[in-house]
Amino acid sequence: MTSPEKISLLTVRSCKAPEGHLCAVTAYDYTFARLVDQAGVDIVLCGDSLANTMLGLESTVPLTLDQMVHHSTAVARGVQRAFCVADMPFGSVQTGVNDALANCVRVFKECGVDAVKIEGGIRSAEVIRAVVGAGIPVMGHVGLTPQFRSMLGGLKVQGKDEESARRILADARAVEEAGAFAVVLEAVPRRLAALITSRLNIPTIGIGAGPDCDGQILVLHDILGLSPRAPKFAKVFADLPAEVLRGVQAYCDEVRSGAFPDDSHSFRVDDSIIEKL
């Protein structure tokens, strides 16, 4: 899906394969948000994966709402065309519907994003329904939900047995029924993702869920080769670390040799001013 105009909620919601495949990517600051937007992605997500990629945390759980607001605001400023979504971090929607609604209103209002993302299926349906009812679009997230990694026994593929597969299907249906406009399917077998995609009227966006979803999303740092340990389902499309190292090392070499800065990188003042000093 490509469009020169701002991508709307209705456009995203109606994008079911094979008519079009949504292209989504994460971003965590103004600079990269602006670049991925110019590259033509359809959805930019300020994901809670910023805990790992930007803050060096081992999991997404410690990420605070204030940190998410800070980064999502910067991302929204950089996005002109794509549909912009902010993740709701762990703890921001788990303490009751009223608290969750207040936190989602804050993110939506202060950050200037187009929607919020809430992890969890059946357990999050009541919150999703309330947030949508308040006029805030919600993207769901089922399968591997990193915020609940302790309950899932770690970050591993979900839905490989009948019980868990049925649970993920039920979670996806609950998210749709609660009013979500799309749902992320993370780390689930391809055939299960294909089945869920065929059963839902809203788009599915896969990450480690195979090619049969209505769209795909990857962490930007995985795409650019910036992640020290990229997951199996990710693909590196650019070797940004090599370019960064080359550029910074060249800068260091020129500074140490005296080659930089030269006269072309310096400002001038009339000689008479210096003489008076």
C-alpha positions in Angstrom: 0.0 0.0 0.0 1.4 3.4 -1.0 -0.1 6.8 -1.0 1.2 10.4 -1.2 -1.4 11.5 1.2 -1.7 11.1 5.0 -2.8 7.5 5.7 -6.0 7.4 7.6 -7.5 4.9 10.1 -10.1 3.9 7.5 -7.4 3.1 5.0 -5.5 0.9 7.4 -8.6 -0.9 8.6 -9.6 -1.7 5.1 -6.3 -3.1 4.0 -6.7 -6.8 3.7 -4.4 -9.0 1.6 -4.1 -9.7 -1.3 -5.4 -6.2 -2.2 -2.6 -4.6 -0.2 0.1 -5.5 2.3 0.6 -3.0 5.1 4.3 -2.1 5.8 5.0 -1.1 9.4 8.2 -0.4 11.2 9.1 0.9 14.7 10.9 4.2 15.3 11.8 5.8 18.6 13.0 9.4 17.8 12.3 12.3 15.5 15.3 11.6 13.1 14.5 8.0 12.3 10.7 8.6 12.3 11.2 11.2 9.6 13.4 8.9 7.6 11.1 5.8 7.7 8.2 8.1 6.9 10.0 9.4 3.8 10.9 5.8 2.9 7.2 5.1 2.4 6.1 2.9 5.3 2.4 2.8 6.1 2.5 2.6 9.9 5.2 3.9 12.3 5.0 2.4 15.7 6.8 3.9 18.7 7.0 0.4 20.3 7.8 -0.4 23.9 10.8 -2.2 22.4 12.5 1.2 22.9 13.3 -0.3 26.3 15.7 -2.7 24.7 16.8 -0.7 21.6 17.2 2.8 23.1 17.5 2.4 26.9 19.5 -0.9 27.1 16.9 -2.6 29.3 16.6 -6.4 29.3 12.8 -6.4 28.9 10.0 -4.0 28.1 8.5 -4.3 31.6 10.5 -1.5 33.3 9.6 1.1 30.7 7.5 3.9 32.2 4.6 5.8 30.8 6.6 9.1 31.0 9.4 7.5 28.9 6.9 6.4 26.3 5.3 9.8 26.1 8.7 11.4 25.7 9.7 9.2 22.7 6.3 9.0 21.1 6.0 12.7 21.0 9.3 12.9 19.2 8.2 10.2 16.7 4.9 11.9 16.0 6.7 15.1 15.1 8.8 13.3 12.5 5.8 11.5 10.8 3.9 13.4 8.1 2.4 10.7 5.9 2.3 7.4 7.8 -0.2 6.3 10.4 1.5 6.8 13.8 0.9 4.5 16.8 2.2 4.5 20.3 2.6 1.4 22.5 1.0 1.5 26.0 3.8 0.2 28.3 3.3 -2.5 31.0 1.5 -1.1 34.0 -0.3 1.7 32.1 -3.4 -0.4 31.3 -3.3 -3.2 33.9 -4.6 -1.4 36.9 -8.3 -1.0 35.9 -10.3 0.4 33.1 -10.4 4.0 34.6 -6.6 4.1 35.0 -6.1 2.6 31.5 -8.5 5.1 29.9 -6.8 8.0 31.6 -3.3 6.8 30.5 -4.5 6.2 26.9 -6.1 9.7 26.8 -2.8 11.2 28.0 -0.7 9.4 25.3 -3.2 10.2 22.5 -3.5 13.9 23.5 0.0 14.8 24.5 1.9 12.8 21.9 -0.2 13.6 18.8 -0.3 10.0 17.6 -3.1 8.5 15.5 -3.6 5.5 17.8 -2.4 3.4 20.7 -1.4 -0.2 20.9 -2.4 -2.5 23.7 -1.0 -6.0 24.3 -3.2 -8.9 25.3 -6.3 -10.5 24.0 -9.2 -11.6 26.1 -7.6 -10.1 29.3 -7.4 -6.7 27.5 -10.7 -6.7 25.7 -12.6 -4.6 28.3 -9.9 -1.9 28.3 -9.8 -1.9 24.5 -13.5 -1.5 24.3 -13.4 1.5 26.8 -10.6 3.2 25.0 -12.2 2.8 21.6 -15.5 4.0 23.1 -13.7 7.2 24.2 -12.7 7.9 20.6 -9.1 6.6 20.6 -8.2 4.0 17.9 -6.6 0.9 19.3 -4.2 -1.7 17.7 -4.2 -5.0 19.4 -1.3 -7.4 19.9 -1.6 -11.2 20.6 0.5 -14.3 20.3 3.9 -13.6 21.9 3.2 -10.6 24.1 6.6 -9.5 25.5 5.0 -7.6 28.4 3.7 -10.9 29.7 6.9 -12.9 29.1 7.0 -14.2 32.6 3.6 -15.8 32.2 4.5 -17.2 28.8 7.8 -18.8 30.0 10.0 -16.4 28.1 10.2 -15.0 24.6 9.3 -18.0 22.5 7.0 -19.1 19.7 3.3 -19.3 20.8 0.5 -21.5 19.4 2.4 -24.7 18.7 -0.1 -26.9 20.5 -3.9 -27.1 20.2 -4.6 -25.4 23.5 -2.4 -22.4 22.9 -3.5 -22.1 19.3 -7.1 -22.0 20.3 -6.3 -19.4 22.9 -4.5 -17.1 20.4 -7.4 -17.4 18.0 -9.8 -16.5 20.8 -7.6 -13.6 21.8 -7.6 -12.2 18.2 -11.3 -12.5 18.0 -11.8 -10.8 21.3 -9.5 -7.9 20.2 -11.6 -7.5 17.0 -14.9 -7.6 18.9 -13.7 -5.0 21.4 -13.2 -2.6 18.5 -9.5 -2.7 17.6 -8.8 -1.6 14.0 -5.9 -4.1 13.5 -4.0 -6.7 15.5 -0.3 -7.6 15.6 0.4 -11.4 15.5 3.8 -12.0 17.0 5.8 -15.3 16.9 3.1 -17.7 15.9 3.2 -20.5 13.3 2.5 -19.4 9.7 -0.6 -21.6 9.3 -2.1 -20.4 12.5 -1.5 -16.8 11.5 -3.1 -17.5 8.1 -6.1 -19.0 9.8 -6.5 -16.0 12.1 -6.1 -13.7 9.2 -8.9 -15.5 7.2 -11.2 -15.4 10.3 -10.8 -11.7 11.1 -12.3 -8.7 9.2 -9.6 -6.4 10.5 -6.0 -6.5 9.2 -3.4 -8.7 10.9 0.1 -7.4 11.0 2.7 -10.1 11.4 6.1 -10.2 13.2 7.5 -13.6 13.0 4.1 -14.9 11.8 4.8 -15.7 8.2 3.8 -14.1 4.9 0.1 -14.7 5.0 -0.8 -11.8 7.3 -2.3 -8.5 5.9 0.9 -6.6 6.8 4.3 -7.0 8.4 6.2 -5.1 11.1 9.8 -5.2 12.2 11.9 -3.4 14.7 13.9 -0.8 12.9 17.1 -1.8 14.7 16.8 -5.3 13.3 16.3 -4.0 9.8 19.4 -1.8 10.0 21.6 -4.4 11.6 21.8 -2.4 14.9 20.5 -5.2 17.1 23.3 -7.4 18.7 21.0 -10.4 18.7 18.2 -10.1 16.1 15.4 -12.7 16.3 15.1 -15.5 13.8 12.1 -13.9 12.1 14.0 -10.6 11.4 15.9 -9.8 8.3 18.8 -7.3 8.0 18.3 -5.0 5.1 21.2 -2.6 5.7 24.5 -2.6 7.5 24.2 0.7 9.3 26.8 -0.1 12.0 29.5 -0.4 9.4 28.6 3.0 8.0 28.5 4.6 11.4 31.9 3.1 12.3 33.4 4.2 9.0 32.2 7.8 9.4 33.1 8.3 13.1 36.5 6.7 12.6 37.2 9.0 9.6 36.2 11.9 11.8 38.6 10.9 14.6 41.4 10.4 12.1 41.0 13.9 10.7 40.7 15.5 14.1 43.9 13.8 15.3 45.8 14.6 12.2 44.7 18.2 12.1 42.9 17.9 8.8 39.6 18.8 10.3 38.4 21.5 10.7 40.1 23.4 7.9 39.4 26.9 6.7 36.3 25.9 4.7 34.7 24.8 8.0 35.7 27.9 9.9 34.1 31.4 10.2 35.9 34.6 9.2 36.2 38.0 10.9 37.7 41.2 9.5 41.5 41.4 10.3 40.9 44.9 11.7 38.8 43.5 14.5 41.5 41.1 15.6 44.1 43.9 15.4 42.0 46.0 17.7 41.8 43.2 20.2 
